[in-house]
Amino acid sequence: MRVAFASEPAYPDRPNEDFIGATADAVVLLDGASIPPGVTSTCSHSVRWYSHTLGSTLLAEMTQSAGPLPELLAQGIKHVTSLHDFTCDLTHGGSPSATVIMLRHTADRLDWLVLGDSTLILDTGTAEPEVICDDRLEQVAAPHRVRLDSLRGGTPEHAEARREYVETLGQYRNHDGGFWVASTDPLAADQAVTGTIPADQVDAVALLTDGAADAVNRYHLVTWRQLLNVLSQQEGPVQLIRQVREAERSDPHGERWPRSKTHDDASVVQVSR
């Protein structure tokens, strides 16, 4: 596999909470869930620490084992939890979390796993690529976004609404009827969306955090097919993120495109044969 990627933090002076890791036969992409000011975490570790620790653990597991991806994810979550369950209070749901995409090339097939609202795109040469995204967060979140989306970004009222929104979503995280992400419970891995496809049926694969997938989902700058065309160009992942940032800067207060924050960490991976 040939892998090209780009990742950019939401703001230059803040840590990037996304993680990208790749070998010749495996790719992992994690999007750490930012914790806004005013929301208390019961864990002393940062979101960046969690996404990078779990991401590097998963990549190592994928290079050492041909086991099912949900099994490897469960093992990874369990391992990272063991690194801080004696130093942090992990019982109140305030621990760092992350979405996960895992992609592995084994013999003549591609195995994939998606947990959370990051996006996996399989280009099978048809008019429309296959787009895989776990949309349970969006289904849960939509009715709770009304007040947040009605407020001008950058105001104290918007910041307070965002804090309330994040705290409300915390009640649905990793619960039946809610949405699932990697955090402290290995059983979340059983809720991942998974699949396998013959490798010779796939021309290219793209992995995107929601901050990059917003090029299609929120800003409607391109279609999924056009996004793949952008990524196939030289510096394609960088160019896609540049387009997203231009859209965000044109609407800093979320008046055209309501959103919880002006910018988000954005990461793109393009995999080709």
N, C-alpha and C positions, 0 to 999 in steps of 0.2 A: 504494500500500500504506500502511496505517496501522500504525505500529509502537509498541508499548509494551514497556518492559523494566525489569528490576531486577537488580542485581548486588550481592552482599555478600561481603566477605572472610570467611574462616573465623574470624578473630579481629580485633578492631578495631585492634590494634597491629601487624598484619602486612599486607604489601602484597597486594592482590587480583591474582592471576595469571591471572584470566579477562579476556577482551576482548570487547566488543560494539561493532560499528560498523554504521551503517545510512544509506542514502539513500532517496530515494523509490522506487527500483526494486531495491535490493540490501541484503542483510543478511549479516554475517559474525559468527560466534561462535567463539571459541577458548578452550580450557581448558588453561592451562599446567600441565605435570606437575611437581608440587612435588618438591624434592630434600630428603629428610630429613637431619637431622644425622648426620654420620658417613660419608655418601656423598660421595666426592670427585668434583667436576666438573673437567673439563679446560678449561672455558670460563670466562672472567672475567666474562661477562655474566649477568645474572639471568634467571630464568624469566619474570618480568614484562616485562623488556626484550624478550625473544624474542616472547612472545605479542602484545604491543602493537605491536611493529615489524612482524611478519608480518601481523597483523590489519589495520593501517592500509594496508599495501602491497596486500593483497588487495582491500580496499574500493576503493582507487584504480584498480586494474586492472579491476575489474568495472564501474566507471562509464565506463571509456575503451575497453573492448574487448568485443565480443560473442563472443569465442572460447570454445571449450569450457572448462568450469570446471576439469577436471584440468590442462589446459594452463596456465591462469592460476595455479593453485596451484603447479605446477612452477616457473613463472617467479618467483613470489613467494618460494618456498623458496630458489631459486638466488640471487635478489637479496639476501635477508637473510644467506645464507651468505657472500656476497661482502663484507658489511660487517664481518665479523670473522674471516675465515679467515686473515688475515695477522697477527692479534694473539692468536688463541687456537688451542690444539691441538684440532682437530676430528676427529682420526683415531682416537680411543679410545672413542667412543660415549658420552662423558659430557656432551655438549652439551645445552642446554635443548631441550625439545620441547613440542608442544601438539597437542591434538585440533583438528579444524577442521570447521565447518559453513559452507557457502556457499549462499545462496539468491538467485536472480535472477529478476526479472519481465521477460520480453522479449516484446513484442508480445502474443500470446494464450496464452503458456505460462509455466510456472514451471520453472526448471532448479534442481536441487539436487545437493549433494555432501556426503558425510559421510565423514570420516576419523578413526578413533578412537572412543572410547566415549561421546561426546556423543550426544544423541537429537534426532531431527527427527520431528515429528508433523504429518501432513496430515489435516485434518478435511474429509472429502469428503461429509459429510452422512449417512453410513451409521451403523449402530448402533455400530460400532467404528471408530475412526480408524486410518489407516495409520501404523504406528510403525516408523521406520527407525533402526537403531543398528548400528554395526559391532561385533560381539560377539567378535572374535578375541582381544582382550585378556582377556576373561572366560574364554574357553576355555583359554587358556594359563595364566592365573593360578590357576584353581580348585585344581589339585593342589598348588600351592605355598603356599596360604593356611592349610593345616591347623594348623600350629603357631601362626601368628599369631592365628588366630581362637580358639584355645584359651586365650589369655593375657588377663589383665585389662588393659584399657587404662589408660594412665597410669603403668605400672610400668616399671622399667628393663628387665625381661625383654621386655616388649611392644615397647619402643623398639628394642631390639637385633634382635628378630624382624622388625620392620618394615624396618630397614636391610638385613637379609639378603634379605628379600622383594624390595625394590626393586632390589638389586644382581642378584638372580637374574633378574628380569624384563628387566633391561637386556641380558641375553644373547639375548633373543628379539625385542627391539625392531628393527623394520625389517629382518627376515630372513624368508626363505621358511619357512613353517611356524610363524611367530610372529605378531606383530601389527605394525600400521603406524601411524605418526604423523608429523606434520611435524617435521623437525629440520634436518639438513644435506643430505640426499640428495633431489634433486628427483624421483627415480624413485619415491619413496613416493607421489607424487600419482597414479601409475598404479594404485595399489591401493585408491583411494577407491571407496566405493559411490556411484553416481550415478543420476540419473533425471530424467525430464521428464514433466510432466502438464499438460493444458489448464488454464489459469487459471480458467476458469469452472466447473470441477469442484471447486474448493477454496474452502471457506467461510472457513477460517482455518488458520494454520500456527503451530506452537510450536517453539522451539529451546531446548534445555536442556543445560547441563553436567551431569555425573553427580552433582554435589553437589545439584542441584535435582531431577533425575530420580529420586533416591533416595526421593522422596515416594511413588513407585509401586514401584520396583524393590527397595528395601530395607525401608522402613518400612510399606509397604502402607497408607498413609493414605487413598489414593484410587485409583480406576481411571484409565486414560488418558482415558476420556470425562469422568469427574468432574474430572480435572485441567484439561481444556479448559474446562469449565464455570466452574471457579475463575478461570481466566485471563480469561474474558470479562467478569468483574465489574470494577467500578471498583477500581483498585489491585490487580488480580488477580495480577500477578507478585510484588508485594510480599507479598501474602497467602500465596502458595504458599511462598515462602522462610520466612516466619514460621512456618508449620506445620512445615516441616522442622526449623527451629531448636528448636521446642518438643519435637519427638520426640528430637532429639539431647540436649537438656538433661535429658530424663527418663531417659536411659541414658548417663551420662557415661563410664562405664568399658566400654561395649560388651558388657555381659553379656546383654542381650536381643537386641541387633543387633550381632554382632561386626563390627568394621571396623578399618581400619588407623589411622584418626585420628578423634578425637571430632567435629570439625567439618571441613567442606571449603568452599572457595569455592563459591558457588552463584549461577548466573546463569540468567535466564529471559527469552526474547523472545517476544512474542505479536504475530503479524502478521494483520491482517484487511483485508477489502476496504472 
